[in-house]
Amino acid sequence: MENFISSISEILEVESVELSDELDSFEAWDSLTVLSIIAFCDSEYGVALSAEEIDDSGTVLGLKELIQGKS
């Protein structure tokens, strides 16, 4: 998960993210961003996530823990 933060930053179109950041607080947060995260998790970690699971994770840390829990 070493490139997780940089990849999520790129998907969210920001310089950097903090683990405590709320996902829906980013300007780029929309359904296409959620789809990008789904595709990223599938290709990078072999983890299938639903849009609902991503929304429920709430924060960058929550998303990271969700991925780790499924891999």
Buried (B, 14 or more C-beta within 10 A) or exposed (E): EEEBBEBBBBBBEEEEBEBEBEBEEBEEBEEEBBEBBBEBBEEBBEBEBEEEBBEEBBBBBBBBEBBEEEE
